[in-house]
Each structure stands twice: as structure tokens, then as C-alpha cells.
Amino acid sequence: EVQLVESGGGLVKPGGSLRLSCAASGLIFTNAWMSWVRQAPGKGLEWVGRMKSKAGGGTADYATPVEGRFTMSRDDSKGTLYLQMNSLSTEDTAMYYCTTDRVQLWRGNYYYYGMDVWGQGTTVTVSS
Amino acid sequence: QSVLTQPPSVSAAPGQKVTISCSGSSSNIGNNYVSWYLQLPGTAPKVLIYDSDKRPSGIPDRFSGSKSGTSATLGITGLQTGDEADYYCGTWDSSLSFWVFGGGTKLTVL
């Protein structure tokens, strides 16, 4: 069974930084495409970004509101995904979920189906 | 304002059927795979449907998905009070080059 455990959330002042971690188990992490999704209090889901497996290119894509401020990385040897968040604002206050993504490799092409297994989330509060 | 449009709320009686719509455009639903997610109160979301109409293992066949043109639909039959939750559609947007979600639909089982 795939399990994802997020950590690193907390209270930070506007303009500050925070690094979230997502420890994955029950899967071959090297092959996993992963995403971060956030949910502000009382609001809907907002995709933050995804990171492809190294075989898939190893690159990251980001949503416009976080591009240039947030950086995803991964340590395949530890089965861990990271989200470095800089220049935080109150609008970044949310529950942050880590997900595995469903991807199919067929005839040399990757077909991306979106988020699959979700972690329980870690709360980030940006406030002075 | 979400790129994908869902009704804010739907309701139906126990045992009945309900559908939730998700409207987009050719840059998202029209040319990409749609997923549906269920979020029970106070819990993390869970995938119900992927590739527009496929159910992951463990998801009962009371849940179904379909897509036509630039719209997708989630159907739920045999409604139970435990189905009361928020439902979200999502897909890749090729113009924006990122994943987009609908605003979510709150299902009430009367």
C-alpha cells in the first residue's frame, strides 16, 4: 500500500521560507511522478506543481502563483519529495498535500492522468 | 475563478442518482484526461475516476465518469449519506501547461 507522509509545515512570517517534505513508501519511488496540491481554509483544491521521475525527464512544472518562489526536488535514495517555499505571503496559507501521480508509459510516450494517492497533508500558516 | 466550471452544490435523496458536471475548453477537457476526486469533510481528497471514465481499484461501480467534447460528468447512483462530500474535477491544461481543478461541488444527500 502506498503511503505518503508530509511534514515541515508550520507558522512563518510573510516573506519567510519553509521546506516541506513528503516521505513515500510502498512504491518504487524512482519511477514516481509526484505533485503538491494545496487547499486554503474553506477553499477548493489548487495544484502547486509536479515533479517527473528522472526517467521521465526529472523536471518540474509549477502553477503560475508559485513559479519563481517555490522549488520542488526529490531524493530518490530516501524516497522523499521536497517543496522549498520562499517569499511566502498570506495567500500561501493552506493545507499542502503530497500526491503520487498516475502516469502510463506507452510506445515511448508518457500519458499523464493526474493525482492518484494523497497524503494527509501538512498545514502552512503565513502570518505576522 | 476556476478554469473548470462545476455547480457549487447538488442534492438528491438517498438511493437516487445524481450527476455533477465539469465544463472546460479545448485546451483542457477537450484534449486531455479528466479525473474526479472526492473529499469527505476533514479528510484528504481521494481519486474516484481517472482517464475520464476509469475507476481505480476499490472504487465501487456506483461511481461513473464520462466525457463529451469539452465537458465531463461524474455520476453517482444509489446515493448514501456517506457520499456527502465535496467533489472536484481536474485535468491538464495544455495552454497553461499546468493542472487545473474545478471549483468543487458540494453534494448533499437529503
Chai-1 contact restraints between the chains, C-beta under 6 A:
chainA,res_idxA,chainB,res_idxB,connection_type,confidence,min_distance_angstrom,max_distance_angstrom,comment,restraint_id
A,G44,B,G103,contact,1.0,0.0,6.0,A-B,restraint_1
A,G44,B,G104,contact,1.0,0.0,6.0,A-B,restraint_2
A,L45,B,Y88,contact,1.0,0.0,6.0,A-B,restraint_3
A,L45,B,F101,contact,1.0,0.0,6.0,A-B,restraint_4
A,W47,B,W99,contact,1.0,0.0,6.0,A-B,restraint_5
A,D61,B,F98,contact,1.0,0.0,6.0,A-B,restraint_6
A,A63,B,F98,contact,1.0,0.0,6.0,A-B,restraint_7
A,Y97,B,A44,contact,1.0,0.0,6.0,A-B,restraint_8
A,R102,B,Y50,contact,1.0,0.0,6.0,A-B,restraint_9
A,Y113,B,Y33,contact,1.0,0.0,6.0,A-B,restraint_10
A,Y113,B,Y50,contact,1.0,0.0,6.0,A-B,restraint_11
A,Y113,B,D51,contact,1.0,0.0,6.0,A-B,restraint_12
A,G114,B,S35,contact,1.0,0.0,6.0,A-B,restraint_13
A,G114,B,G90,contact,1.0,0.0,6.0,A-B,restraint_14
A,D116,B,V47,contact,1.0,0.0,6.0,A-B,restraint_15
A,W118,B,A44,contact,1.0,0.0,6.0,A-B,restraint_16
A,W118,B,P45,contact,1.0,0.0,6.0,A-B,restraint_17
A,Q120,B,A44,contact,1.0,0.0,6.0,A-B,restraint_18
A,G121,B,A44,contact,1.0,0.0,6.0,A-B,restraint_19
